[in-house]
Amino acid sequence: MQFLICVTFKYNKMEKLYRIKEALEILGVHPKTLQRWAREGKIRVVRRVGDIRGIPESEIRRLLGE
């Protein structure tokens, strides 16, 4: 699974960042869906140390309607 989109935005660095695989399981979507959402700007993806991408907890909650 490869995400080529890098979105820069401000986020609380104390906020939990979920790995892509964790986000897929929580949201119950296919990897291609998550890639499309990132490309379309529907979900924010950030780069963590070591070029690992993560999704902020606030984004997960927003998509789940919490």
Number of C-alpha atoms within 10 A of each C-alpha: 8 9 16 10 17 13 14 10 8 7 11 8 8 7 11 12 21 18 15 20 12 13 20 16 11 13 13 9 11 11 17 12 11 19 20 14 14 18 17 11 12 13 18 21 27 19 15 12 8 6 8 11 19 20 21 21 13 16 17 19 12 10 11 10 7 7
